[in-house]
């Protein structure tokens, strides 16, 4: 039986941020994740936006943690070596009658403590973003808004937590939680775990685990958002994140550059029952394109290279739920937008609750930094040649769209929480994220995975579980005579 002081359920951005903060202390911590890797739920399919903090209701946890998380992001990205940029954001007012709503948003932002907010006129908007709709009459400008890579950020948090002693258990689905005399018993697909305390950071499934232990029930609604991702050729169509005034179901369809140079548009907001309902629909994607064209003109829709959908964990009270629900059971539930922006602050808050509860003592040897995979495409020619001389694998391009080398893929597999699937490699290196969407590089990435993991290529999956790709080689279906 595996015994821990604290067990975290869920290896998304909230769970890994909490794990990283708890790894500062002299305690035994584990993370239980039903998927084959970190960042496989809500954290992998979102807008990748670091919100400024003007939208949340003043006094709410969303408002408080959004602002704190935004302020932490610069230093965190430097310490943990993941890309982040303050590109700023604009909230457009497309009709004069909506100006009071824009003013209210500005006042809410000021109340929340957001710095640098300004309301722009038509001329200022056009000068800043020439491709914004001609219908825009005013805009709220937030210079502190930013963009990030949610994969890199979540992986960085997890790797740093791992380096500081946190144990990660993948393919480990929690089935049952029961309270014993002294601790919790957690029954999983990979055996039984015991923990003095449980942190519930299970995304859209957070209500399931909460309701196992508490009489006061929680309800999470999966809110589906569909997106279109455009090629890097469209990446400079706007330089800031473009919103319209928020409505009942969130911040609406946005248009934004990504940290890697693409253009992203979306999401829709549809409440569904299926917690696995991440399929895209024709109606949803048509809505994304239509709504985006209302705020930004001349979007090169023929440059769309893929579409995807993600689920947000919407709690009925419309705020984050963070705190001790039962003795030794900490909820981190309802983490929807601005969850990504708030994640570092969520980690701080949960760690602070547990520090006070258990009088946790800090480690003297806590490692606060982490180095990511070397991106040789950012090197000068001289630096790259020197690097390749040391290791020729960095001279072999595997993914031509994203210019990812064999050396980087090997690093992704051999890393602290190494990739075990095509998607695992993709999240760490971007191999397969380019224009051809893995059409050319997948076979070679599979070969490298099989070689490095010491398994047959037939066992390589797209994303773990039953997502196998091939059954065998063509020649295996023929006899010795070739028939």
HUSUL-V691982 format. One record per residue. SS is DSSP state (H for helix, E for strand, - for the rest). OMEGA is omega as a letter, one per 40 degrees, with the letter a starting at -180 (NA if undefined). Layout:
ss->SS omega->OMEGA
ss->SS omega->OMEGA
//
This chain:
ss->- omega->i
ss->E omega->a
ss->E omega->a
ss->E omega->i
ss->E omega->a
ss->E omega->i
ss->E omega->i
ss->E omega->i
ss->E omega->i
ss->- omega->a
ss->- omega->i
ss->- omega->a
ss->H omega->i
ss->H omega->a
ss->H omega->a
ss->H omega->i
ss->H omega->i
ss->H omega->i
ss->H omega->a
ss->H omega->i
ss->H omega->i
ss->H omega->a
ss->- omega->i
ss->- omega->a
ss->E omega->a
ss->- omega->i
ss->- omega->i
ss->- omega->a
ss->E omega->i
ss->E omega->i
ss->E omega->i
ss->E omega->a
ss->- omega->a
ss->- omega->i
ss->- omega->a
ss->- omega->a
ss->- omega->i
ss->- omega->i
ss->- omega->a
ss->- omega->a
ss->- omega->a
ss->H omega->a
ss->H omega->a
ss->H omega->a
ss->- omega->i
ss->- omega->a
ss->- omega->i
ss->- omega->a
ss->E omega->i
ss->E omega->a
ss->- omega->a
ss->- omega->i
ss->- omega->a
ss->- omega->a
ss->- omega->a
ss->- omega->i
ss->- omega->i
ss->- omega->a
ss->- omega->i
ss->- omega->i
ss->H omega->i
ss->H omega->a
ss->H omega->a
ss->H omega->a
ss->H omega->i
ss->H omega->a
ss->H omega->a
ss->H omega->i
ss->H omega->i
ss->H omega->a
ss->H omega->a
ss->H omega->a
ss->H omega->a
ss->H omega->a
ss->H omega->i
ss->H omega->a
ss->H omega->i
ss->H omega->a
ss->H omega->a
ss->H omega->i
ss->- omega->i
ss->- omega->a
ss->- omega->i
ss->E omega->i
ss->E omega->i
ss->- omega->i
ss->- omega->a
ss->- omega->i
ss->E omega->i
ss->E omega->i
ss->E omega->a
ss->E omega->i
ss->E omega->a
ss->- omega->a
ss->- omega->a
ss->H omega->a
ss->H omega->a
ss->H omega->a
ss->H omega->i
ss->H omega->i
ss->H omega->i
ss->H omega->i
ss->H omega->i
ss->H omega->i
ss->H omega->i
ss->H omega->a
ss->H omega->i
ss->H omega->i
ss->H omega->i
ss->H omega->i
ss->H omega->i
ss->H omega->i
ss->- omega->a
ss->- omega->a
ss->- omega->i
ss->- omega->a
ss->- omega->i
ss->E omega->i
ss->E omega->a
ss->E omega->i
ss->E omega->a
ss->H omega->a
ss->H omega->i
ss->H omega->i
ss->H omega->a
ss->H omega->a
ss->H omega->a
ss->H omega->a
ss->- omega->a
ss->- omega->a
ss->- omega->i
ss->E omega->a
ss->- omega->i
ss->- omega->a
ss->- omega->a
ss->- omega->a
ss->- omega->i
ss->E omega->i
ss->E omega->i
ss->E omega->a
ss->E omega->i
ss->E omega->a
ss->- omega->a
ss->- omega->i
ss->- omega->a
ss->E omega->i
ss->E omega->a
ss->E omega->i
ss->- omega->a
ss->H omega->i
ss->H omega->a
ss->H omega->a
ss->H omega->a
ss->H omega->i
ss->H omega->a
ss->H omega->i
ss->H omega->a
ss->H omega->a
ss->H omega->i
ss->H omega->i
ss->H omega->i
ss->H omega->i
ss->H omega->i
ss->- omega->i
ss->- omega->i
ss->- omega->i
ss->E omega->i
ss->E omega->i
ss->E omega->i
ss->- omega->a
ss->- omega->a
ss->- omega->a
ss->- omega->i
ss->E omega->i
ss->E omega->a
ss->E omega->i
ss->E omega->i
ss->E omega->a
ss->E omega->i
ss->- omega->a
ss->- omega->a
ss->- omega->a
ss->- omega->i
ss->E omega->i
ss->E omega->a
ss->E omega->i
ss->E omega->a
ss->E omega->i
ss->- omega->a
ss->- omega->i
ss->E omega->a
ss->E omega->i
ss->E omega->i
ss->E omega->i
ss->E omega->i
ss->E omega->a
ss->E omega->i
ss->E omega->i
ss->E omega->a
ss->E omega->i
ss->- omega->a
ss->- omega->i
ss->H omega->a
ss->H omega->i
ss->H omega->a
ss->H omega->i
ss->H omega->i
ss->H omega->a
ss->H omega->i
ss->H omega->a
ss->H omega->i
ss->H omega->a
ss->H omega->a
ss->- omega->i
ss->- omega->i
ss->- omega->a
ss->- omega->a
ss->- omega->i
ss->- omega->i
ss->E omega->i
ss->E omega->i
ss->E omega->i
ss->E omega->a
ss->E omega->i
ss->E omega->i
ss->E omega->a
ss->E omega->i
ss->E omega->i
ss->E omega->a
ss->E omega->a
ss->- omega->i
ss->H omega->i
ss->H omega->i
ss->H omega->a
ss->- omega->a
ss->- omega->a
ss->- omega->i
ss->- omega->i
ss->- omega->i
ss->- omega->i
ss->E omega->a
ss->E omega->i
ss->E omega->i
ss->E omega->a
ss->- omega->a
ss->- omega->i
ss->E omega->a
ss->- omega->a
ss->- omega->i
ss->E omega->a
ss->- omega->i
ss->- omega->a
ss->- omega->a
ss->E omega->i
ss->E omega->a
ss->E omega->i
ss->E omega->i
ss->- omega->a
ss->- omega->a
ss->- omega->i
ss->- omega->i
ss->- omega->i
ss->E omega->a
ss->E omega->i
ss->E omega->a
ss->E omega->e
ss->- omega->i
ss->- omega->i
ss->- omega->a
ss->E omega->i
ss->E omega->a
ss->E omega->i
ss->- omega->a
ss->- omega->a
ss->- omega->i
ss->- omega->a
ss->- omega->a
ss->- omega->i
ss->- omega->i
ss->- omega->i
ss->- omega->i
ss->H omega->a
ss->H omega->a
ss->H omega->a
ss->H omega->i
ss->H omega->i
ss->H omega->i
ss->H omega->a
ss->H omega->a
ss->H omega->a
ss->H omega->i
ss->H omega->a
ss->H omega->i
ss->H omega->a
ss->H omega->i
ss->E omega->a
ss->- omega->i
ss->- omega->i
ss->- omega->a
ss->- omega->a
ss->H omega->i
ss->H omega->i
ss->H omega->i
ss->E omega->a
ss->E omega->i
ss->E omega->i
ss->E omega->i
ss->E omega->i
ss->E omega->i
ss->E omega->i
ss->E omega->i
ss->E omega->a
ss->E omega->a
ss->E omega->i
ss->E omega->a
ss->- omega->i
ss->- omega->i
ss->- omega->i
ss->- omega->i
ss->- omega->i
ss->E omega->a
ss->E omega->i
ss->E omega->a
ss->E omega->a
ss->E omega->i
ss->E omega->a
ss->- omega->i
ss->- omega->i
ss->E omega->a
ss->E omega->i
ss->E omega->i
ss->E omega->a
ss->E omega->a
ss->- omega->a
ss->- omega->i
ss->- omega->i
ss->- omega->e
ss->- omega->a
ss->H omega->i
ss->H omega->i
ss->H omega->a
ss->H omega->a
ss->H omega->i
ss->H omega->i
ss->H omega->i
ss->H omega->i
ss->H omega->i
ss->H omega->a
ss->H omega->a
ss->H omega->i
ss->H omega->i
ss->H omega->i
ss->H omega->a
ss->H omega->i
ss->H omega->a
ss->H omega->a
ss->H omega->a
ss->H omega->i
ss->- omega->a
ss->- omega->i
ss->- omega->a
ss->E omega->i
ss->- omega->i
ss->- omega->a
ss->- omega->i
ss->- omega->i
ss->- omega->a
ss->- omega->a
ss->- omega->i
ss->- omega->i
ss->- omega->i
ss->- omega->i
ss->- omega->i
ss->- omega->i
ss->- omega->a
ss->H omega->i
ss->H omega->a
ss->H omega->a
ss->- omega->i
ss->- omega->a
ss->H omega->a
ss->H omega->i
ss->H omega->a
ss->H omega->i
ss->H omega->i
ss->H omega->i
ss->H omega->a
ss->H omega->i
ss->H omega->i
ss->H omega->a
ss->- omega->a
ss->H omega->a
ss->H omega->i
ss->H omega->i
ss->H omega->a
ss->- omega->i
ss->E omega->i
ss->E omega->i
ss->E omega->a
ss->- omega->a
ss->- omega->a
ss->- omega->i
ss->- omega->i
ss->E omega->a
ss->E omega->i
ss->H omega->i
ss->H omega->i
ss->H omega->i
ss->H omega->i
ss->H omega->i
ss->H omega->a
ss->H omega->a
ss->H omega->a
ss->H omega->a
ss->- omega->a
ss->- omega->i
ss->- omega->a
ss->- omega->i
ss->- omega->i
ss->- omega->a
ss->- omega->i
ss->H omega->i
ss->H omega->i
ss->H omega->i
ss->H omega->a
ss->H omega->a
ss->H omega->a
ss->H omega->a
ss->H omega->a
ss->- omega->i
ss->- omega->a
ss->- omega->a
ss->- omega->a
ss->- omega->a
ss->- omega->a
ss->- omega->i
ss->- omega->i
ss->- omega->a
ss->- omega->a
ss->- omega->a
ss->- omega->a
ss->H omega->a
ss->H omega->a
ss->H omega->i
ss->H omega->i
ss->H omega->i
ss->H omega->a
ss->H omega->i
ss->H omega->a
ss->H omega->a
ss->H omega->a
ss->H omega->a
ss->H omega->i
ss->- omega->a
ss->- omega->i
ss->- omega->a
ss->H omega->i
ss->H omega->a
ss->H omega->i
ss->- omega->a
ss->E omega->i
ss->- omega->a
ss->- omega->i
ss->- omega->i
ss->- omega->a
ss->- omega->a
ss->- omega->i
ss->E omega->a
ss->- omega->a
ss->- omega->i
ss->- omega->a
ss->- omega->i
ss->- omega->i
ss->H omega->a
ss->H omega->a
ss->H omega->a
ss->H omega->a
ss->- omega->i
ss->- omega->a
ss->- omega->i
ss->- omega->i
ss->- omega->a
ss->- omega->NA
//
